[in-house]
Amino acid sequence: MSLRQLLAAQDQYPCLSDIGFTSLTTFLRMACLARPIIELQVEDRRRPPDFLHCGLLELLAATVSEPNLALVQTCWVAFKDIIWSYPEVVPTEEEIRQYSDAALSRGTSFGHLVPPVRVCQDSYCPNYRNSDDIMTLKEPLSHKATLYTLPHRSIVAVVIDAIIQIMYHVKKSTAFGTYYGGVSRSVQVAQDFYIESPLLELFANGMVFGWLSSSNWARIYNAALARTDSHILNNKIAFASQIQPPTRPIPDGWNLEVRPEDVLNGLFLYSLLLDKAERRSILILPHDESTQKGRLGLAIAERNKAMEGIGQEAYPHAYNLCFFVFEDENGNLMKIQTVHCDGDTIGHRCCKAHDCNSPLPSNRQHFCLGHQHLKLKCAVTDCDLDSAKNHRTCDHPDHRALETAYFTRGKSIHKLRSRMRKAGVAVPADSMPSAEDDVMTTTKSRKEGTGASALTLDHNEQLIMRSCGVILSRATLFGSEAVSAVNDFAKANFPSPESNPEFFIFDNNCKLDAHQRAIGDHHFDNTGKPVDVFHFTCKHKLTDTHCQLYCNPAAFRELLDEHGNWRFNTSICEQTNVWFGGYIAVVLYIIKELGEKGHNPWTIPMAAIFPTAY
């Protein structure tokens, strides 16, 4: 606001002469904070209302502690055009407190969540418009919710539904909710809980780079981020002189603490919205499911399916670390690309039926829905007898002894040692110990496990990646790291001759190559299959003729530079598994990092890799 505008308003409305500059500035900022609510009260938002109705007038008067409603109305009339065109205000903590104290008792709040649209989204509806300027949605409904934010911490907010939901709209004739395009500022993780996207981005990066679980993220947020004075409340003795009584008590029965399930559901939903936005698509979820797992399950499976094979967005990338161009003896330009394959045991629970990839109904179950009948069998894997009543094993004495030892060991020090072994990394999934004993948790290693009483884990996560460190694809192998499964995985990632790498580096390539020859699979006939240097030196016998003949890395001269050094990092998968074992996802980070280090990233046209598809 310019000085000329201020003087003009004073000339037109003499009663403004007695208002101090600080009070006027406070009014303007509070009016800007209230603008989303004011917009809901007007049909045409292109122009501010000439006058404020009584409720809004009382709200603004309370925010500036002005008992004279007529003076507040005059301020609005004088400065409404300035307020309507003013950029978004970034409030201070005191302004948030001041506004919330006045707003919550009047059915609104700071951070008031309103629908992103003001017209019906169904193009066949008479209330549909091409523009949101003229509102056609009526009869707004509201309810209170908790909004978790990064800059403003956790706050009580009011949600306006306006017939449609804040994040998505539901057709009454269907059982599905259609989300709006793009990624909204706030993501609804439960009926009365919302998390802002910047905070969800922080959660995601903490999981990627810090291996933080949803439980630990919830504790970190509640302990250190939920309040601006968390550092004082967490250290009351050290900050004794700075402790102040709460100026804004939490409403009765209201929860401002984020829950682990809210963190996890928010991340799933945020990731799906990001994926749909990147693909220029719209997220549609079942509306009537009783749980978020039921709502999100199909969409997550669809997204994972799209990532299979060549679906990873960085699939056509290339760097001078993984793409080498040279001239052959005839002067023709040739290329060398390598991919590397290896597995890492993460240990997801799975059905005990061998090689079954159907999901478990819950993590407390041992069989999928299709194999529930196996629960009646003796827990010893190679026993076909039915289990005895009230037991997990049959009446065979040796089998019963295994069961007795299992449940005895479950409450002993072996259980604690098993937890240490299973963690595999220095950072546990949850920083707080469980108050209850684990149910049906084996204390044996994978090789020691002999019975169905012990939980079953999938065998490993198989990675295919470039020598620069970018992961192209991942597959879960349930029963074993069978070369037939690796062969199918590799063919799914390189379905055309043009997409095939010049070299496929795998620690069990000798068995893979023998398998391909035995079944007459010629898909990778023009691809070299060396074993990586470490495994070839330490794990493969000199007497293995097939391995020495076809998979000795020294036999592939193209892998060596003019100085006799390895041109590519053949152990990249082993190194990446150190990260992957700690739940590190490095794909997008690696691409950015390699570019910043000057490794000349570029993208290979998909038409060059799959010429028949374009």
Buried (B, 14 or more C-beta within 10 A) or exposed (E): EEEEEBEEBBEEBEEBEEBEEEBBEBBBBBBBBBBBBBBBBBEEBEEBBEEBEEEBBBBBBBBBEBEEBEBBBBBBBBBBEBBBEBEEBEBEEEBBBBBBBBBBEBEBBBBBBBBBBBBBBEEEEEBEBEEBEEBBBEEBEBEBBBBBBBEBBBBBBBBBBBBBBBBBBBEEEEEEBBBBBEBBEBBBBBEBBBBBBEBBBBBBEBBBBBBBBBBBBBBBBBEEBBBEBBEBBEEEEEEEEEEEEEEEEEEEEEEBBBBBBBBBBBBBBBBBBBBBBEEEEBBBBBBEBEEBBEBBBEBBEEBEEEBBBBBBEBBBBBBBBBBBEEEEEEEEEEEBBBBBBBBBBBBBBBBBBEBBEBBBEEEEBBBBEEBEEBBEBBBBBEBEEEBBEEBBBBEBEEBBEBBEEBEEBBEEEBBEEBBEEBEBEEBBBEEEEEEEEBEBBBBBEEEEBBBBBBBBBBBBBBBBBBBBBBBBBBBBBBBEBBBBBBBEBBBBBBBEEEBBBBBBBBBBBBBBBBBBEEEEBEBBEEBBBBBBBEBBEEEBEEEEEEBBEBBBBEEBEBBBEEEEEBBBBBBBBBEBBEBBBBBBBBBEBBBEEBBEEEBEBEEBEBEEBBEEEE
